[in-house]
């Protein structure tokens, strides 16, 4: 299917997600930061600290104490407005394996930083299916887009109305509402081969209506591949791992950056062997630079060691390195509008 306008030669599109979550791999209540989530404008972020949820913006920090009926240590957060954060925790009752059954009663809730209260999401967002694994994107139009991993369909909500989105979404998807268009990127199986599917919908009406679909071929031996798009929609980063085969025995990790309007390859890096491997990437707010989080494993004196490094690249040239790698303890990275790099537990080390 042919794309319209600037999508005529797009290879993969931008997913300018309004809420980009960097979920902590640890649910320890003693961690200083848990479930960091960054807004799409990259000017604000929210995180959990103990019984508080903190929303940080240019005006400073605002925090609201939330009870266990709304929030648990492994809840996920989504910024759904300038003053609102959605907290999701899968409702579990009567689980015999739970050592603290009273902690298993948390339900999805909306934390309002103006009124400083938390209310059940069923009251404020009626009709939405909100499990702990839901991905939520807030559009400027007032739409909320919800996709639950493991379920093929997505929903859109506005002013109390819920409608299905007219396309299927796979487990690993990204979605953005930009201007009058909604764009999604998901991984599909086409003829037994995994491809990255880019879909565009018109957002002028409710619900958004399908416009076009484009499939982008991935390496045949790929494994655990992901996509991340720049905030301005000009570039897409595709990264993952290529498995060894009988004829090509070397494993390989790869990272590609392409121009979404022309498909031109702007930057490419391949790493032989299992490490270093790319865990996460993010673009600078202007799309002219990229930061990559890499897993590096090595043997030192017969002892196996593993580290995670941050590496920044300049995309205005040919991927010139901006800085030497910095060791971090994180599985995710986000680049804020003020230039700060955020890791899972706060600002990344410089």
C-alpha positions as CSV (number, residue, x, y, z in Angstrom):
1,X,0.0,0.0,0.0
2,X,1.3,3.4,-0.9
3,X,1.8,6.1,1.7
4,X,0.4,9.6,1.4
5,X,2.4,12.8,1.7
6,X,5.7,12.6,3.6
7,X,5.1,8.9,4.1
8,X,5.7,8.1,0.4
9,X,9.1,6.6,1.0
10,X,9.0,5.9,4.7
11,X,10.7,2.8,5.8
12,X,9.5,2.9,9.4
13,X,7.8,5.8,11.2
14,X,8.3,7.8,14.3
15,X,6.5,6.9,17.3
16,X,6.5,10.0,19.3
17,X,5.0,8.4,22.3
18,X,3.5,10.8,24.8
19,X,4.5,8.6,27.7
20,X,7.7,6.7,27.4
21,X,8.1,4.4,30.3
22,X,11.4,3.1,31.7
23,X,10.2,0.4,34.2
24,X,12.5,-0.7,36.9
25,X,13.5,-4.4,36.9
26,X,13.4,-4.4,40.7
27,X,10.2,-4.0,42.8
28,X,12.1,-3.4,46.0
29,X,10.3,-0.8,48.1
30,X,13.7,0.5,49.3
31,X,14.7,1.7,45.9
32,X,14.9,5.5,45.6
33,X,13.2,5.6,42.2
34,X,10.7,3.1,40.9
35,X,8.9,3.1,37.5
36,X,10.2,6.2,36.0
37,X,8.0,7.5,33.2
38,X,8.8,10.5,30.9
39,X,6.3,12.6,29.1
40,X,6.4,13.0,25.3
41,X,7.6,16.6,25.5
42,X,10.5,15.3,27.6
43,X,9.9,18.3,29.9
44,X,8.4,16.3,32.8
45,X,8.7,12.9,34.4
46,X,7.1,10.9,37.2
47,X,8.3,8.2,39.6
48,X,7.4,6.3,42.7
49,X,9.2,6.8,46.0
50,X,7.8,4.6,48.8
51,X,4.2,5.6,49.2
52,X,4.5,8.7,47.2
53,X,4.3,9.4,43.5
54,X,6.4,12.4,42.4
55,X,5.7,14.5,39.3
56,X,8.7,16.6,38.2
57,X,8.4,19.5,35.8
58,X,10.0,22.9,35.3
59,X,7.9,24.2,38.2
60,X,9.6,21.7,40.5
61,X,8.5,18.5,42.3
62,X,4.9,17.8,43.3
63,X,4.1,14.7,45.3
64,X,1.0,12.8,46.4
65,X,0.9,10.1,49.1
66,X,-1.0,7.1,47.7
67,X,-2.4,4.2,49.7
68,X,-2.0,0.5,49.0
69,X,-5.5,0.4,47.5
70,X,-4.1,2.3,44.5
71,X,-0.3,1.7,44.4
72,X,2.1,-1.1,45.1
73,X,5.8,-1.4,44.7
74,X,5.7,-2.9,41.2
75,X,2.9,-0.6,39.8
76,X,3.6,1.0,36.4
77,X,3.0,4.8,35.9
78,X,1.8,6.7,32.8
79,X,1.6,10.5,32.5
80,X,-1.8,11.2,30.9
81,X,-1.9,15.0,31.3
82,X,-0.1,18.0,32.8
83,X,-1.5,17.2,36.3
84,X,-2.4,13.5,36.1
85,X,-0.6,10.2,36.4
86,X,-2.2,6.8,35.8
87,X,-1.0,4.0,38.1
88,X,-1.6,0.4,37.0
89,X,-1.5,-2.7,39.1
90,X,-3.1,-6.0,38.1
91,X,-5.9,-6.8,40.5
92,X,-5.1,-10.0,42.3
93,X,-7.2,-11.4,45.1
94,X,-6.9,-14.7,47.0
95,X,-3.5,-15.6,45.6
96,X,-2.2,-18.3,47.9
97,X,1.4,-17.5,46.9
98,X,1.1,-13.9,48.1
99,X,2.8,-13.4,51.4
100,X,0.9,-10.1,52.0
101,X,-2.6,-10.6,50.7
102,X,-3.6,-7.1,51.8
103,X,-1.0,-5.8,49.3
104,X,-2.8,-7.6,46.4
105,X,-5.9,-5.3,46.4
106,X,-4.4,-2.4,44.3
107,X,-6.6,-1.4,41.3
108,X,-5.8,1.1,38.5
109,X,-6.1,4.6,39.7
110,X,-5.6,8.2,38.5
111,X,-3.4,10.5,40.7
112,X,-4.4,14.1,40.4
113,X,-1.6,16.5,41.4
114,X,-4.0,19.5,41.5
115,X,-6.5,18.0,43.9
116,X,-3.8,15.9,45.5
117,X,-6.0,12.8,45.5
118,X,-6.1,9.4,43.9
119,X,-9.4,8.0,42.4
120,X,-10.2,4.7,40.8
121,X,-9.6,4.7,37.1
122,X,-13.0,3.1,36.6
123,X,-14.5,6.4,37.7
124,X,-12.4,8.7,35.5
125,X,-11.7,6.4,32.5
126,X,-14.8,4.2,32.3
127,X,-14.7,1.4,29.8
128,X,-11.0,1.0,29.4
129,X,-9.3,-2.4,29.9
130,X,-6.3,-1.5,32.2
131,X,-4.2,-4.4,33.3
132,X,-0.7,-4.0,34.8
133,X,0.8,-4.7,31.4
134,X,-1.1,-2.0,29.5
135,X,0.7,0.7,27.5
136,X,-1.1,4.1,27.6
137,X,-0.4,7.0,25.3
138,X,-2.1,10.4,25.8
139,X,-2.7,12.4,22.7
140,X,-3.0,16.2,22.5
141,X,-6.5,15.7,21.1
142,X,-7.7,14.3,24.4
143,X,-7.5,10.7,23.1
144,X,-6.0,8.0,25.3
145,X,-4.7,5.0,23.4
146,X,-4.4,1.8,25.3
147,X,-2.7,-1.4,24.2
148,X,-2.4,-4.5,26.4
149,X,0.6,-6.7,25.6
150,X,-0.5,-10.2,24.6
151,X,-3.9,-8.9,23.2
152,X,-4.1,-8.1,19.5
153,X,-6.4,-5.1,19.7
154,X,-6.0,-1.6,21.0
155,X,-8.6,0.9,22.4
156,X,-9.0,4.6,22.2
157,X,-10.9,6.7,24.9
158,X,-12.2,10.2,24.8
159,X,-14.7,12.0,27.0
160,X,-16.1,8.7,28.4
161,X,-16.3,7.0,25.0
162,X,-14.3,3.8,24.2
163,X,-13.8,2.5,20.7
164,X,-11.5,-0.2,19.3
165,X,-8.7,0.9,17.0
166,X,-9.1,-0.6,13.6
167,X,-5.9,-2.5,13.4
168,X,-4.1,-5.3,15.3
169,X,-1.2,-4.6,17.6
170,X,1.4,-7.2,18.6
171,X,3.1,-7.6,21.9
172,X,5.8,-5.0,21.2
173,X,4.3,-1.9,19.8
174,X,4.8,1.9,19.9
175,X,2.2,4.5,19.1
176,X,1.9,8.3,18.7
177,X,-0.6,10.9,17.9
178,X,1.1,13.8,16.1
179,X,-1.0,16.5,14.5
180,X,-4.0,15.0,12.8
181,X,-2.4,11.5,12.4
182,X,-1.9,8.4,14.6
183,X,1.0,6.2,13.9
184,X,1.8,2.8,15.3
185,X,4.8,0.5,14.8
186,X,4.5,-3.2,15.6
187,X,6.2,-6.4,14.8
188,X,4.2,-8.7,12.5
189,X,4.7,-12.2,11.1
190,X,4.4,-12.1,7.3
191,X,5.0,-15.4,5.5
192,X,6.9,-16.8,8.5
193,X,9.2,-13.8,8.6
194,X,9.1,-11.1,11.2
195,X,8.6,-7.6,9.8
196,X,8.1,-4.1,11.3
197,X,4.7,-2.9,10.4
198,X,4.0,0.9,10.3
199,X,0.4,1.9,10.3
200,X,-1.2,5.4,9.9
201,X,-4.6,6.5,11.0
202,X,-6.4,9.8,10.6
203,X,-7.1,11.4,14.0
204,X,-9.5,14.1,12.9
205,X,-12.5,12.0,13.8
206,X,-13.3,9.6,16.6
207,X,-12.3,6.9,16.5
208,X,-9.3,7.4,14.2
209,X,-9.7,5.7,10.8
210,X,-7.1,3.6,8.9
211,X,-5.2,5.3,6.1
212,X,-2.2,3.1,5.2
213,X,0.2,0.3,6.2
214,X,3.8,-0.3,5.3
215,X,6.0,-3.4,6.1
216,X,9.7,-3.0,6.7
217,X,11.8,-6.2,6.4
218,X,14.1,-7.1,9.3
219,X,17.2,-9.3,9.2
220,X,16.2,-12.9,8.6
221,X,18.0,-14.2,11.6
222,X,16.9,-11.5,13.9
223,X,16.0,-12.0,17.6
224,X,14.6,-9.6,20.2
225,X,14.5,-6.7,17.8
226,X,12.9,-3.4,18.9
227,X,12.3,0.1,17.4
228,X,12.5,3.6,18.8
229,X,11.6,6.8,17.0
230,X,12.8,10.3,17.3
231,X,10.5,12.8,19.0
232,X,10.1,14.9,15.8
233,X,9.3,11.9,13.6
234,X,12.3,12.2,11.2
235,X,14.2,9.1,12.3
236,X,13.7,5.6,13.5
237,X,16.2,3.4,15.3
238,X,15.9,-0.4,14.9
239,X,18.1,-2.5,17.2
240,X,18.4,-6.1,18.2
241,X,20.3,-9.4,18.0
242,X,21.0,-11.6,15.0
243,X,21.3,-15.3,15.8
244,X,24.0,-17.5,14.5
245,X,23.3,-20.2,11.9
246,X,25.2,-23.1,10.4
247,X,26.5,-21.0,7.6
248,X,27.0,-17.8,9.6
249,X,28.2,-19.0,13.1
250,X,28.8,-15.5,14.6
251,X,26.1,-13.9,16.7
252,X,25.7,-10.2,16.0
253,X,24.0,-7.2,17.6
254,X,22.9,-4.4,15.3
255,X,21.7,-0.8,15.4
256,X,20.3,1.1,12.4
257,X,19.0,4.7,12.1
258,X,17.0,5.6,9.1
259,X,15.3,8.7,7.8
260,X,11.6,8.1,7.9
261,X,10.8,10.3,4.9
262,X,13.3,8.7,2.5
263,X,14.4,5.4,4.0
264,X,18.0,6.5,3.8
265,X,20.3,4.8,6.2
266,X,21.8,7.5,8.4
267,X,23.8,5.4,10.8
268,X,24.6,1.7,11.3
269,X,26.6,-0.2,13.9
270,X,27.2,-3.9,14.2
271,X,28.8,-5.7,17.1
272,X,30.1,-9.2,16.6
273,X,29.4,-11.9,19.3
274,X,26.9,-11.7,22.0
275,X,28.3,-8.6,23.5
276,X,28.2,-5.7,23.4
277,X,24.5,-5.8,22.7
278,X,22.0,-3.0,22.5
279,X,19.4,-2.9,25.3
280,X,17.7,0.5,24.7
281,X,18.2,3.6,22.6
282,X,16.7,7.1,22.6
283,X,17.0,10.2,20.4
284,X,17.8,13.7,21.5
285,X,14.8,16.0,21.4
286,X,15.8,17.5,18.1
287,X,16.6,14.1,16.6
288,X,20.2,15.0,15.8
289,X,21.9,12.7,18.3
290,X,21.3,9.2,19.8
291,X,22.1,7.6,23.0
292,X,22.5,3.8,23.2
293,X,22.4,1.6,26.3
294,X,24.7,-1.4,25.8
295,X,25.3,-4.6,27.7
296,X,29.0,-5.5,27.7
297,X,30.3,-8.8,29.2
298,X,33.9,-9.9,29.6
299,X,36.2,-12.1,31.6
300,X,38.7,-10.5,33.9
301,X,41.2,-12.9,35.6
302,X,38.9,-15.8,35.0
303,X,35.9,-14.0,36.6
304,X,32.9,-13.3,34.4
305,X,31.8,-9.6,34.6
306,X,29.0,-7.7,33.0
307,X,28.4,-3.9,32.7
308,X,26.0,-1.6,31.0
309,X,27.3,1.4,29.1
310,X,25.8,4.6,27.7
311,X,27.2,5.7,24.4
312,X,26.1,8.9,22.6
313,X,26.3,9.5,18.8
314,X,26.1,12.5,16.6
315,X,23.7,11.8,13.7
316,X,24.4,14.9,11.7
317,X,27.5,13.2,10.4
318,X,28.0,9.5,10.2
319,X,27.4,8.4,13.8
320,X,30.4,10.2,15.3
321,X,30.7,9.4,19.0
322,X,29.9,12.3,21.3
323,X,31.4,10.8,24.4
324,X,33.2,7.8,25.7
325,X,31.0,5.1,27.2
326,X,29.7,5.6,30.8
327,X,28.9,2.7,33.1
328,X,25.4,2.7,34.4
329,X,23.0,0.5,36.4
330,X,19.9,0.7,34.2
331,X,17.9,-1.2,31.6
332,X,16.4,1.9,30.0
333,X,17.4,5.5,29.0
334,X,15.4,8.6,28.1
335,X,16.7,11.9,26.8
336,X,15.0,14.9,28.3
337,X,14.3,18.3,26.6
338,X,16.9,20.0,28.8
339,X,19.6,17.6,27.7
340,X,19.5,15.4,30.9
341,X,19.7,11.6,30.4
342,X,17.4,9.8,32.7
343,X,18.0,6.2,33.8
344,X,15.6,4.0,35.7
345,X,16.5,5.3,39.1
346,X,17.1,8.9,38.3
347,X,19.6,11.0,36.3
348,X,22.2,8.9,34.5
349,X,25.8,9.5,35.7
350,X,27.8,11.9,33.6
